[in-house]
Amino acid sequence: MTITLALPSVTVTIVSVLLLLVFALGVQDDGYTSMETYGEGLMDAAKSDIQWLKSVRRRIHEYPELMFEEYNTSTLIRSELDRIGVSYEWPYAKTGLVAQIGSGLPPVVALRADMDALPIQEQVEWEHKSKIAGRMHACGHDAHVTMLLGAAKLLHQRKDKLKGTVRLIFQPAEEGGGGADLMTKEGALAGAEAIFAMHIDQSLPTGTISSRPGPLCAAATMFEATIDGKGGHAAFPHMNVDPVVAASFIVLSLQEIISRETDPLQSQVLSIGFINGGEGHNVIPTTVKFGGTLRSFTTKGLINLKKRVKEVIESQAVVHRCVASVDFLEDRYKMFPAIENDENLHNHIMDVGATLLGSNNVKIAFPLMGGEDFSFYLQSIPGVMFLIGIRNESIGSVHSPHSPMFFLDEDVLPIGAALHTAIAESYLGKHSDHINECPETRHTEL
Protein backbone atom coordinates (compact mmCIF):
# COMPACT_ATOMS: atom_id res chain seq x y z
CA MET A 1 0.00 0.00 0.00
CA THR A 2 1.30 3.47 -0.92
CA ILE A 3 0.44 6.45 1.28
CA THR A 4 0.87 9.96 -0.04
CA LEU A 5 1.21 12.75 2.50
CA ALA A 6 0.73 16.40 1.62
CA LEU A 7 3.56 17.57 3.84
CA PRO A 8 6.70 19.62 3.28
CA SER A 9 9.59 17.54 1.94
CA VAL A 10 11.59 17.75 5.17
CA THR A 11 8.61 16.45 7.16
CA VAL A 12 8.05 13.62 4.70
CA THR A 13 11.72 12.60 5.06
CA ILE A 14 11.46 12.53 8.84
CA VAL A 15 8.22 10.56 8.77
CA SER A 16 9.71 8.09 6.31
CA VAL A 17 12.74 7.51 8.50
CA LEU A 18 10.57 6.99 11.57
CA LEU A 19 8.28 4.55 9.77
CA LEU A 20 11.26 2.58 8.50
CA LEU A 21 12.71 2.36 11.96
CA VAL A 22 9.44 1.29 13.55
CA PHE A 23 9.03 -1.60 11.15
CA ALA A 24 12.76 -2.39 10.96
CA LEU A 25 13.11 -2.68 14.70
CA GLY A 26 10.26 -5.15 14.82
CA VAL A 27 8.19 -2.97 17.14
CA GLN A 28 4.85 -4.42 16.03
CA ASP A 29 6.13 -8.00 15.84
CA ASP A 30 7.49 -7.92 19.39
CA GLY A 31 4.41 -6.31 20.89
CA TYR A 32 6.06 -3.01 21.74
CA THR A 33 4.00 0.13 21.29
CA SER A 34 6.83 2.52 20.48
CA MET A 35 10.49 2.75 19.57
CA GLU A 36 11.16 4.06 23.07
CA THR A 37 9.69 1.00 24.76
CA TYR A 38 11.55 -1.24 22.29
CA GLY A 39 14.83 0.32 23.38
CA GLU A 40 13.92 0.15 27.06
CA GLY A 41 12.86 -3.49 26.78
CA LEU A 42 16.05 -4.52 25.00
CA MET A 43 18.27 -2.62 27.41
CA ASP A 44 16.48 -4.10 30.42
CA ALA A 45 16.97 -7.60 28.98
CA ALA A 46 20.68 -6.92 28.52
CA LYS A 47 21.09 -5.45 32.01
CA SER A 48 19.44 -8.50 33.57
CA ASP A 49 22.57 -10.42 32.49
CA ILE A 50 25.07 -7.97 34.00
CA GLN A 51 26.53 -10.44 36.49
CA TRP A 52 27.05 -13.07 33.80
CA LEU A 53 28.61 -10.48 31.50
CA LYS A 54 31.00 -9.32 34.22
CA SER A 55 31.96 -12.91 34.98
CA VAL A 56 32.78 -13.64 31.33
CA ARG A 57 34.80 -10.48 30.91
CA ARG A 58 36.77 -11.02 34.12
CA ARG A 59 37.67 -14.60 33.20
CA ILE A 60 39.02 -13.39 29.88
CA HIS A 61 40.81 -10.46 31.53
CA GLU A 62 42.58 -12.63 34.10
CA TYR A 63 44.14 -14.86 31.44
CA PRO A 64 45.08 -12.63 28.47
CA GLU A 65 46.49 -14.27 25.35
CA LEU A 66 48.53 -12.64 22.59
CA MET A 67 47.76 -12.73 18.88
CA PHE A 68 47.15 -16.19 17.40
CA GLU A 69 47.55 -17.70 20.89
CA GLU A 70 43.94 -17.17 22.03
CA TYR A 71 43.23 -20.89 22.53
CA ASN A 72 41.75 -20.63 26.03
CA THR A 73 39.77 -17.54 25.09
CA SER A 74 38.36 -19.41 22.09
CA THR A 75 37.46 -22.36 24.32
CA LEU A 76 35.64 -20.04 26.73
CA ILE A 77 33.66 -18.46 23.89
CA ARG A 78 32.66 -21.84 22.49
CA SER A 79 31.64 -23.04 25.93
CA GLU A 80 29.37 -20.02 26.41
CA LEU A 81 27.87 -20.42 22.94
CA ASP A 82 27.18 -24.08 23.68
CA ARG A 83 25.45 -23.09 26.92
CA ILE A 84 23.34 -20.49 25.10
CA GLY A 85 22.54 -22.92 22.30
CA VAL A 86 24.15 -21.03 19.41
CA SER A 87 25.89 -23.02 16.66
CA TYR A 88 29.32 -22.09 15.34
CA GLU A 89 32.20 -23.19 13.14
CA TRP A 90 35.89 -23.17 14.07
CA PRO A 91 38.75 -22.74 13.78
CA TYR A 92 39.19 -19.73 11.57
CA ALA A 93 42.62 -18.04 11.51
CA LYS A 94 43.95 -20.58 14.07
CA THR A 95 41.84 -19.57 17.06
CA GLY A 96 38.86 -17.66 15.69
CA LEU A 97 35.29 -18.83 15.26
CA VAL A 98 32.09 -17.82 13.50
CA ALA A 99 28.63 -18.29 15.03
CA GLN A 100 25.29 -17.88 13.30
CA ILE A 101 21.77 -17.06 14.52
CA GLY A 102 18.53 -16.73 12.59
CA SER A 103 16.90 -18.32 9.59
CA GLY A 104 20.12 -19.18 7.76
CA LEU A 105 18.76 -17.22 4.79
CA PRO A 106 19.66 -13.76 3.45
CA PRO A 107 20.03 -11.02 4.29
CA VAL A 108 23.12 -11.82 6.35
CA VAL A 109 24.64 -9.17 8.61
CA ALA A 110 27.91 -9.66 10.50
CA LEU A 111 29.03 -8.43 13.93
CA ARG A 112 32.71 -8.64 14.88
CA ALA A 113 34.73 -8.78 18.12
CA ASP A 114 38.50 -9.16 18.47
CA MET A 115 40.02 -11.42 21.14
CA ASP A 116 43.75 -10.78 21.62
CA ALA A 117 45.62 -9.01 24.41
CA LEU A 118 48.85 -6.99 24.50
CA PRO A 119 52.39 -7.59 25.83
CA ILE A 120 51.92 -5.07 28.66
CA GLN A 121 52.31 -5.53 32.43
CA GLU A 122 49.07 -4.48 34.11
CA GLN A 123 49.60 -1.86 36.83
CA VAL A 124 46.02 -1.61 38.05
CA GLU A 125 45.58 -3.37 41.40
CA TRP A 126 42.18 -5.02 41.55
CA GLU A 127 40.70 -8.42 42.26
CA HIS A 128 40.71 -9.58 38.65
CA LYS A 129 44.10 -8.24 37.56
CA SER A 130 45.90 -10.21 34.84
CA LYS A 131 47.42 -13.39 36.21
CA ILE A 132 49.88 -13.67 33.30
CA ALA A 133 53.03 -11.62 33.79
CA GLY A 134 53.70 -9.17 30.99
CA ARG A 135 50.31 -9.60 29.35
CA MET A 136 47.19 -7.51 29.66
CA HIS A 137 43.87 -6.78 28.01
CA ALA A 138 44.78 -3.11 27.68
CA CYS A 139 42.64 -2.36 24.63
CA GLY A 140 39.23 -3.64 25.70
CA HIS A 141 39.11 -6.75 23.54
CA ASP A 142 37.90 -8.75 26.55
CA ALA A 143 34.92 -6.38 26.65
CA HIS A 144 34.39 -6.65 22.89
CA VAL A 145 34.13 -10.45 23.16
CA THR A 146 31.81 -10.21 26.16
CA MET A 147 29.47 -7.74 24.49
CA LEU A 148 29.20 -9.94 21.42
CA LEU A 149 28.46 -12.98 23.59
CA GLY A 150 25.79 -10.89 25.30
CA ALA A 151 24.32 -10.12 21.91
CA ALA A 152 24.44 -13.82 21.02
CA LYS A 153 22.24 -14.58 24.02
CA LEU A 154 19.77 -11.79 23.24
CA LEU A 155 19.59 -12.66 19.54
CA HIS A 156 19.11 -16.35 20.32
CA GLN A 157 16.18 -15.47 22.57
CA ARG A 158 14.67 -13.51 19.65
CA LYS A 159 15.82 -15.80 16.82
CA ASP A 160 12.31 -16.67 15.61
CA LYS A 161 11.63 -13.01 14.83
CA LEU A 162 14.90 -12.36 12.97
CA LYS A 163 14.22 -11.58 9.32
CA GLY A 164 17.43 -13.13 8.08
CA THR A 165 20.73 -14.23 9.58
CA VAL A 166 23.22 -12.70 12.02
CA ARG A 167 26.84 -13.86 11.77
CA LEU A 168 29.01 -13.38 14.88
CA ILE A 169 32.73 -13.17 14.15
CA PHE A 170 35.16 -13.75 17.02
CA GLN A 171 38.52 -12.80 15.57
CA PRO A 172 42.12 -13.29 16.76
CA ALA A 173 45.18 -11.13 16.25
CA GLU A 174 43.94 -7.59 15.76
CA GLU A 175 47.02 -6.15 17.46
CA GLY A 176 49.31 -6.21 14.45
CA GLY A 177 48.61 -9.73 13.23
CA GLY A 178 45.92 -8.84 10.72
CA GLY A 179 43.61 -11.57 11.94
CA ALA A 180 40.73 -9.96 10.05
CA ASP A 181 42.57 -10.55 6.79
CA LEU A 182 42.88 -14.27 7.52
CA MET A 183 39.27 -14.51 8.71
CA THR A 184 38.13 -12.98 5.43
CA LYS A 185 40.32 -15.23 3.30
CA GLU A 186 38.99 -18.30 5.14
CA GLY A 187 35.36 -17.37 4.44
CA ALA A 188 34.15 -15.71 7.64
CA LEU A 189 32.13 -13.19 5.62
CA ALA A 190 30.54 -15.75 3.30
CA GLY A 191 27.17 -14.38 2.20
CA ALA A 192 27.30 -11.34 4.52
CA GLU A 193 26.38 -8.02 2.94
CA ALA A 194 27.29 -5.66 5.79
CA ILE A 195 29.43 -5.76 8.93
CA PHE A 196 29.52 -3.77 12.16
CA ALA A 197 32.00 -3.53 15.03
CA MET A 198 32.39 -1.39 18.10
CA HIS A 199 35.51 -0.32 19.97
CA ILE A 200 35.73 1.07 23.49
CA ASP A 201 36.66 4.76 23.87
CA GLN A 202 37.84 6.22 27.16
CA SER A 203 37.15 9.78 25.99
CA LEU A 204 33.37 9.16 25.78
CA PRO A 205 31.27 8.79 28.95
CA THR A 206 29.72 5.39 29.51
CA GLY A 207 26.31 5.35 27.85
CA THR A 208 27.38 7.26 24.75
CA ILE A 209 28.59 6.22 21.31
CA SER A 210 30.14 8.01 18.36
CA SER A 211 30.47 7.31 14.66
CA ARG A 212 31.37 9.10 11.48
CA PRO A 213 30.96 8.44 7.77
CA GLY A 214 34.09 8.06 5.67
CA PRO A 215 37.60 7.83 7.19
CA LEU A 216 37.67 6.79 10.84
CA CYS A 217 41.05 5.05 11.33
CA ALA A 218 44.25 5.45 9.35
CA ALA A 219 46.02 2.99 7.13
CA ALA A 220 49.08 1.84 9.08
CA THR A 221 52.27 -0.16 8.78
CA MET A 222 55.60 -0.68 10.57
CA PHE A 223 59.16 -0.54 9.29
CA GLU A 224 62.74 -1.17 10.35
CA ALA A 225 65.93 0.13 8.74
CA THR A 226 69.48 -1.16 9.02
CA ILE A 227 72.38 1.20 8.28
CA ASP A 228 75.72 -0.57 7.72
CA GLY A 229 79.01 1.34 7.88
CA LYS A 230 82.52 0.52 9.07
CA GLY A 231 83.17 0.48 12.79
CA GLY A 232 86.34 1.38 14.63
CA HIS A 233 87.99 3.56 17.25
CA ALA A 234 86.12 6.82 17.83
CA ALA A 235 89.42 8.73 17.96
CA PHE A 236 89.93 8.06 14.24
CA PRO A 237 86.60 8.84 12.52
CA HIS A 238 88.31 9.32 9.14
CA MET A 239 89.27 5.68 9.13
CA ASN A 240 85.66 4.53 9.69
CA VAL A 241 82.28 4.95 8.03
CA ASP A 242 79.96 6.23 10.75
CA PRO A 243 76.40 4.78 10.61
CA VAL A 244 75.36 6.88 13.63
CA VAL A 245 75.78 10.13 11.72
CA ALA A 246 74.09 8.61 8.68
CA ALA A 247 71.13 7.42 10.77
CA SER A 248 70.82 10.85 12.38
CA PHE A 249 70.53 12.58 9.00
CA ILE A 250 68.13 9.92 7.75
CA VAL A 251 65.74 10.36 10.70
CA LEU A 252 65.62 14.12 10.13
CA SER A 253 65.19 13.68 6.37
CA LEU A 254 62.27 11.31 6.91
CA GLN A 255 60.38 14.01 8.80
CA GLU A 256 60.68 16.25 5.76
CA ILE A 257 58.52 13.81 3.79
CA ILE A 258 55.66 14.86 6.05
CA SER A 259 56.49 18.56 6.40
CA ARG A 260 57.68 19.30 2.83
CA GLU A 261 56.12 16.68 0.53
CA THR A 262 52.70 15.94 2.03
CA ASP A 263 49.66 18.13 1.37
CA PRO A 264 48.97 19.85 4.71
CA LEU A 265 45.29 19.00 4.27
CA GLN A 266 46.11 15.27 4.07
CA SER A 267 46.86 13.62 7.41
CA GLN A 268 50.00 11.49 7.58
CA VAL A 269 52.28 10.44 10.43
CA LEU A 270 55.84 9.13 10.45
CA SER A 271 57.14 8.31 13.92
CA ILE A 272 60.46 6.71 14.86
CA GLY A 273 60.03 4.40 17.83
CA PHE A 274 63.55 3.16 18.47
CA ILE A 275 67.22 3.60 17.51
CA ASN A 276 69.85 1.00 18.43
CA GLY A 277 73.53 1.24 17.66
CA GLY A 278 76.68 0.55 19.59
CA GLU A 279 77.46 0.41 23.29
CA GLY A 280 80.93 1.88 23.81
CA HIS A 281 81.59 5.56 24.37
CA ASN A 282 84.76 5.50 22.30
CA VAL A 283 83.67 3.05 19.58
CA ILE A 284 81.98 3.86 16.29
CA PRO A 285 79.61 0.95 15.67
CA THR A 286 79.39 -0.98 12.42
CA THR A 287 75.58 -0.98 12.33
CA VAL A 288 72.68 1.17 13.48
CA LYS A 289 69.06 0.02 13.42
CA PHE A 290 65.96 2.10 13.83
CA GLY A 291 62.26 1.65 13.19
CA GLY A 292 58.84 3.14 13.53
CA THR A 293 55.35 3.40 12.14
CA LEU A 294 53.71 5.08 9.14
CA ARG A 295 50.09 6.28 9.05
CA SER A 296 47.87 7.83 6.38
CA PHE A 297 44.14 8.48 6.15
CA THR A 298 44.07 6.81 2.75
CA THR A 299 45.46 3.44 1.76
CA LYS A 300 46.87 4.99 -1.42
CA GLY A 301 48.63 7.65 0.66
CA LEU A 302 50.28 4.99 2.81
CA ILE A 303 51.54 3.08 -0.21
CA ASN A 304 53.18 6.25 -1.54
CA LEU A 305 54.61 7.06 1.91
CA LYS A 306 56.23 3.61 2.09
CA LYS A 307 57.82 4.20 -1.31
CA ARG A 308 59.32 7.54 -0.27
CA VAL A 309 60.57 6.20 3.09
CA LYS A 310 62.52 3.49 1.31
CA GLU A 311 63.96 5.96 -1.21
CA VAL A 312 65.03 8.49 1.43
CA ILE A 313 66.67 5.91 3.70
CA GLU A 314 68.64 4.26 0.94
CA SER A 315 69.69 7.52 -0.73
CA GLN A 316 70.75 9.26 2.47
CA ALA A 317 72.80 6.24 3.47
CA VAL A 318 74.72 6.50 0.20
CA VAL A 319 75.43 10.18 0.87
CA HIS A 320 77.18 9.12 4.07
CA ARG A 321 79.04 6.20 2.43
CA CYS A 322 76.81 3.63 4.15
CA VAL A 323 74.52 0.91 2.86
CA ALA A 324 70.90 0.73 4.00
CA SER A 325 68.17 -1.88 3.89
CA VAL A 326 64.50 -1.34 4.74
CA ASP A 327 62.07 -3.98 6.00
CA PHE A 328 58.32 -3.30 6.26
CA LEU A 329 57.92 -6.42 8.44
CA GLU A 330 55.00 -7.76 6.45
CA ASP A 331 55.70 -11.28 7.71
CA ARG A 332 54.88 -10.06 11.24
CA TYR A 333 52.75 -6.94 10.85
CA LYS A 334 50.36 -6.69 7.95
CA MET A 335 49.76 -3.28 6.44
CA PHE A 336 46.31 -2.23 7.62
CA PRO A 337 44.14 -0.41 5.07
CA ALA A 338 42.25 2.68 6.21
CA ILE A 339 38.79 2.28 7.74
CA GLU A 340 36.23 3.97 5.49
CA ASN A 341 32.81 3.82 7.16
CA ASP A 342 29.85 3.44 4.82
CA GLU A 343 27.62 6.52 5.02
CA ASN A 344 24.28 4.69 4.94
CA LEU A 345 25.39 2.22 7.59
CA HIS A 346 26.75 5.09 9.67
CA ASN A 347 23.27 6.64 9.57
CA HIS A 348 21.88 3.28 10.67
CA ILE A 349 24.18 3.33 13.71
CA MET A 350 23.10 6.85 14.58
CA ASP A 351 19.40 5.90 14.38
CA VAL A 352 19.78 2.76 16.48
CA GLY A 353 21.96 4.57 19.00
CA ALA A 354 19.37 7.30 19.42
CA THR A 355 16.67 4.66 19.97
CA LEU A 356 18.57 2.89 22.74
CA LEU A 357 20.59 5.69 24.32
CA GLY A 358 18.83 8.91 23.38
CA SER A 359 19.92 11.33 20.68
CA ASN A 360 21.99 13.39 23.16
CA ASN A 361 24.24 10.38 23.70
CA VAL A 362 25.04 9.82 20.03
CA LYS A 363 28.01 11.86 18.80
CA ILE A 364 30.02 12.42 15.65
CA ALA A 365 33.42 10.80 16.09
CA PHE A 366 36.72 12.49 15.41
CA PRO A 367 38.98 10.67 12.93
CA LEU A 368 41.84 8.73 14.51
CA MET A 369 45.38 8.06 13.32
CA GLY A 370 45.32 4.65 15.00
CA GLY A 371 45.12 1.58 12.77
CA GLU A 372 42.50 -1.19 13.05
CA ASP A 373 42.35 -4.40 11.05
CA PHE A 374 38.55 -4.20 10.82
CA SER A 375 39.51 -2.40 7.61
CA PHE A 376 40.22 -5.76 5.95
CA TYR A 377 36.54 -6.69 6.15
CA LEU A 378 35.67 -3.40 4.47
CA GLN A 379 37.73 -4.42 1.44
CA SER A 380 34.99 -7.00 0.76
CA ILE A 381 31.70 -5.54 2.04
CA PRO A 382 30.48 -2.21 3.41
CA GLY A 383 30.50 -1.71 7.15
CA VAL A 384 30.97 0.61 10.10
CA MET A 385 33.18 0.65 13.15
CA PHE A 386 31.85 2.93 15.87
CA LEU A 387 33.10 3.90 19.33
CA ILE A 388 31.40 3.09 22.63
CA GLY A 389 32.17 5.13 25.72
CA ILE A 390 33.68 3.72 28.92
CA ARG A 391 34.77 6.91 30.67
CA ASN A 392 33.90 6.91 34.36
CA GLU A 393 36.20 9.07 36.45
CA SER A 394 34.79 7.77 39.74
CA ILE A 395 36.33 4.31 39.14
CA GLY A 396 39.41 5.33 37.15
CA SER A 397 38.13 4.33 33.74
CA VAL A 398 39.93 7.24 32.10
CA HIS A 399 43.20 5.85 30.71
CA SER A 400 43.79 5.34 27.01
CA PRO A 401 44.10 1.93 25.38
CA HIS A 402 47.59 0.38 25.45
CA SER A 403 48.26 1.99 28.83
CA PRO A 404 49.25 -0.30 31.75
CA MET A 405 46.72 1.73 33.77
CA PHE A 406 43.83 0.99 31.39
CA PHE A 407 40.67 0.12 33.34
CA LEU A 408 37.18 -0.63 32.06
CA ASP A 409 33.81 0.55 33.32
CA GLU A 410 31.92 -2.75 33.17
CA ASP A 411 28.58 -0.94 32.97
CA VAL A 412 29.34 -0.75 29.24
CA LEU A 413 28.87 -4.50 28.81
CA PRO A 414 25.04 -4.68 28.65
CA ILE A 415 24.95 -1.45 26.64
CA GLY A 416 27.20 -2.96 24.00
CA ALA A 417 25.25 -6.22 23.96
CA ALA A 418 21.97 -4.36 23.42
CA LEU A 419 23.47 -2.16 20.70
CA HIS A 420 24.84 -5.17 18.79
CA THR A 421 21.42 -6.80 18.99
CA ALA A 422 19.44 -3.77 17.85
CA ILE A 423 21.89 -3.00 15.04
CA ALA A 424 21.50 -6.51 13.64
CA GLU A 425 17.74 -6.82 14.18
CA SER A 426 16.94 -3.49 12.61
CA TYR A 427 19.32 -4.04 9.69
CA LEU A 428 17.61 -7.33 8.84
CA GLY A 429 14.21 -5.71 9.19
CA LYS A 430 15.14 -2.97 6.74
CA HIS A 431 16.71 -5.26 4.15
CA SER A 432 14.72 -8.50 4.29
CA ASP A 433 12.25 -7.41 1.62
CA HIS A 434 15.04 -6.84 -0.91
CA ILE A 435 16.42 -10.39 -0.88
CA ASN A 436 14.89 -13.04 -3.09
CA GLU A 437 17.30 -15.90 -2.84
CA CYS A 438 20.23 -17.05 -0.76
CA PRO A 439 23.69 -16.84 -2.36
CA GLU A 440 25.71 -20.02 -2.25
CA THR A 441 28.19 -19.96 0.61
CA ARG A 442 30.36 -22.58 2.20
CA HIS A 443 28.91 -21.94 5.63
CA THR A 444 25.17 -22.17 5.01
CA GLU A 445 25.03 -25.26 7.22
CA LEU A 446 26.09 -23.40 10.36
Secondary structure by P-SEA (a helix, b strand, c coil): cbbbbcccaaaaaaaaaaaaaaaaacccccccccaaaaaaaaaaaaaaaaaaaaaaaaaaaacccccccaaaaaaaaaaaaaaabbbbbccccccccccccccccccbbbbbbbbbbccccccccccccccccccccccaaaaaaaaaaaaaaaaaaacccccbbbbbbbcccccccaaaaaaaaacccccccbbbbbbbbccccccbbbbbccccccccccbbbbbbbbbcccccccccccaaaaaaaaaaaaaaaaaccccccbbbbbbbcbbbbbcccccccccccccbbbbbccaaaaaaaaaaaaaaaaaaaaaacbbbbbbccccccccccbbbccaaaaaaaaaaaaaccccccbbbbccccccccaaaaaacccbbbbbbbccccccccccccccccccccccaaaaaaaaaaaaaaaaaaacccccccccccccccc
